[in-house]
């Protein structure tokens, strides 16, 4: 025979846990829908030679679809002067977050820190960006 008070308590705990999981996923889904721009998660920089640098950039684009996706990222200084841009020609629906490179970026000697920012196909540049210090400077 089932002990109803114990059984009821067990069912209540299971229902509360299910609701908490559902609400957490709902909040995450809402955040993804509200996010306007892709985010740069990380960037690695290597000094090639002279004033030339290579970048490996990781971008997250949670709303990624063929109609709207992260379609570029650029390397710039704190004043917004762009030194290089990588255009992305397709969505990355099955690869989130994704990493792409940008090699051969010529950055003037006076610049020690650069900012990497991603672009959305619909809204343009924005979102979380990453600052990196240039090695050897």
Secondary structure, DSSP 4 states (H G I P E B T S, - for coil): ---HHHHHHHHHHHHHHHHHHHHHHHHHHHHHHH--S-EEEEEEEEEEETTEEEEEEEEE-TT-BTTB-EEEEEEE-TT--EEEEEE--S--TTSSSEEEEEEEEE--TT--EEEEEEEETTTEEEEEEEEEEPTT-
